[in-house]
Amino acid sequence: MNSWLFLALILLVAYLGKNSSLIIATVAVMLFKLLPQSDKLLNLVHAKGINWGVTIITVAVLVPIATGEIGFEDLIKAFKSPAGWIAVACGVLVAVLSKNGVGLLATSPQVTVALVLGTIAGVVFLKGIAAGPVIAAGITYCIITLFKLSF
């Protein structure tokens, strides 16, 4: 019963914050809980969900390459600017931080509660987006803005 109340509270906060992604995610988890043998499904999503999400985000990022919207010229142009190099460095940084973050979650599962709370607060109250690769773009944006750089 405790998990249902927690999920209901998250759903209420998501609704009040008008965050459709969090509403959909919470309703999906609640529906999963209603299914027979939900423990197996929830464990599978818990174990593989982040990888699935990263894969979907990666597909979305690769689509402009597939459509020809982004080509080799853009890649070369990026490497000719400080902003491009910062973007590469931020991508590497986020990948390394994520690896260490996954390790932390494996050794300290209680951290998950704080991360979930922080993510929900950032998404609902600050209109953020709960997505890993976007963090690299956000860090890049901050550094580019700080140093007044451009591509």
Disulfide bonds with the S-S distance in Angstrom:
none
